[in-house]
Amino acid sequence: MEIGDYAKIGDGVRFGAKFRCEGLEVIDFFTMANVDGTGRRIHIFVHTKGITIRAGCFKDTLDAFCMKAEDEGKYLYSTTVRAAAEAFADEVHRQGKTGGWDK
């Protein structure tokens, strides 16, 4: 099943096994808003190859995101996002979640 561009998905939605988003084999993900004080939302994906951040038009690894934020002088933003993303990924792995990609 495919959902088109600009589709809106409501609260409480559940995604099934082998969920793909942004070209990633997603294990789990979450979003955070207003971390930098602008009100913007960022998406944190834990996937089969690591952690990817989507923030506006930016999409890359957690390390690349933090490096860019720090280059812009946004040290608190970088530190906060890294801490949240790594803690989330650690818990996803601790719980043994695979997103169905182990089958």
C-alpha positions as CSV (number, residue, x, y, z in Angstrom):
1,M,0.0,0.0,0.0
2,E,1.3,3.5,-0.8
3,I,0.3,6.8,0.7
4,G,0.7,9.8,-1.6
5,D,2.7,13.0,-1.1
6,Y,1.3,15.4,1.5
7,A,-0.8,12.8,3.1
8,K,-1.8,13.5,6.7
9,I,-1.9,10.7,9.2
10,G,-3.7,11.2,12.5
11,D,-2.9,10.6,16.1
12,G,-2.7,7.0,17.2
13,V,-1.7,5.6,13.7
14,R,0.2,2.4,13.7
15,F,2.6,1.2,11.1
16,G,3.0,-2.5,10.3
17,A,6.2,-4.5,9.8
18,K,8.7,-3.5,7.2
19,F,7.7,0.1,7.2
20,R,9.7,2.2,4.7
21,C,10.0,5.9,4.9
22,E,12.5,8.4,3.4
23,G,14.1,5.3,1.6
24,L,14.9,3.7,4.9
25,E,14.0,0.3,6.4
26,V,12.5,1.8,9.6
27,I,12.6,0.0,12.9
28,D,11.0,2.8,14.8
29,F,10.8,6.5,14.8
30,F,9.6,9.6,16.7
31,T,9.2,13.3,16.3
32,M,10.1,16.3,18.4
33,A,9.0,19.9,17.9
34,N,10.3,23.3,19.0
35,V,13.7,21.9,20.1
36,D,15.4,24.9,18.6
37,G,12.7,27.4,19.6
38,T,11.3,27.8,16.0
39,G,8.4,25.5,16.5
40,R,9.6,23.2,13.7
41,R,9.3,19.5,13.9
42,I,12.1,17.0,13.4
43,H,11.8,13.3,12.7
44,I,14.2,10.8,14.1
45,F,14.3,7.4,12.3
46,V,16.1,4.4,13.8
47,H,16.6,2.1,10.9
48,T,18.5,-1.0,9.8
49,K,21.7,1.1,9.1
50,G,21.6,3.6,11.9
51,I,19.9,6.9,12.8
52,T,18.6,9.4,10.3
53,I,17.3,12.9,11.0
54,R,14.8,14.7,8.9
55,A,14.5,18.5,9.7
56,G,12.9,20.6,7.0
57,C,14.8,20.0,3.8
58,F,17.7,18.4,5.7
59,K,17.9,14.6,5.7
60,D,21.1,12.8,6.8
61,T,22.8,10.9,9.6
62,L,22.6,12.0,13.2
63,D,26.3,12.9,13.1
64,A,25.8,15.1,10.0
65,F,22.8,16.8,11.6
66,C,24.8,17.6,14.7
67,M,27.8,18.8,12.8
68,K,25.6,21.1,10.8
69,A,23.8,22.4,13.9
70,E,27.1,23.1,15.6
71,D,28.5,24.8,12.5
72,E,25.5,27.2,12.8
73,G,26.2,27.7,16.5
74,K,23.2,25.7,17.7
75,Y,25.1,23.7,20.4
76,L,22.1,23.1,22.7
77,Y,20.0,21.9,19.7
78,S,22.8,19.5,18.6
79,T,23.3,18.2,22.1
80,T,19.5,17.8,22.8
81,V,18.8,16.0,19.5
82,R,21.8,13.7,19.9
83,A,20.9,12.7,23.4
84,A,17.2,12.0,22.5
85,A,18.1,10.1,19.3
86,E,20.7,8.0,20.9
87,A,18.6,7.2,24.0
88,F,15.7,6.3,21.8
89,A,17.9,4.0,19.5
90,D,19.4,2.3,22.6
91,E,15.9,1.6,23.9
92,V,14.7,0.3,20.6
93,H,17.6,-2.1,20.4
94,R,17.3,-3.1,24.1
95,Q,13.7,-4.1,23.5
96,G,14.8,-6.2,20.5
97,K,12.7,-4.3,18.0
98,T,13.5,-5.1,14.4
99,G,10.6,-3.5,12.5
100,G,10.2,-6.9,10.8
101,W,13.4,-6.5,8.9
102,D,14.9,-9.6,10.5
103,K,12.5,-11.9,8.6
